[in-house]
Amino acid sequence: MKDPNLLYMIAASIVLLLAVLVIVLWLRTSQLARQMRALRQNMDTEKQSSSQTQILRAEVSELRTALANMSNRIGQIQQRTEEVAQQQDTIREADPQARIYSRAVKMIELGAPMEEVMSECELPRAEAELLFSLHQKN
């Protein structure tokens, strides 16, 4: 006949082995669950980053378009400014009185004294004073 202690020890060993196996499985399951949560969180973060990247790319594209439009507009304004300046020069050169004032302004900008401007450009004192107040560098 078999020894009951031996059977008891075998049964206890099997129970102990099963308990260890259950604990190991439980620990491994917990570890896998944590890894799954971390993976899901990483996937969510990646989706958010991808969405933000798409939004930022769209904004950059809009800014590029706006910048190109502004650049074109600035070019048009510069061209128009040059045209207006040329027209003003043409008008100034065509009008003898305007030439006198242009010459007086140039003299003032170069630092000529009021008496010299008045005599060279044949301007009355009041007009010379007005031109000096408008164009003289401080």
HELIX and SHEET records of a PDB file:
HELIX    1   1 PRO A    4  ALA A   94  1                                  91    
HELIX    2   2 PRO A   96  GLU A  109  1                                  14    
HELIX    3   3 MET A  114  CYS A  121  1                                   8    
HELIX    4   4 ARG A  125  HIS A  135  1                                  11    
END                                                                             
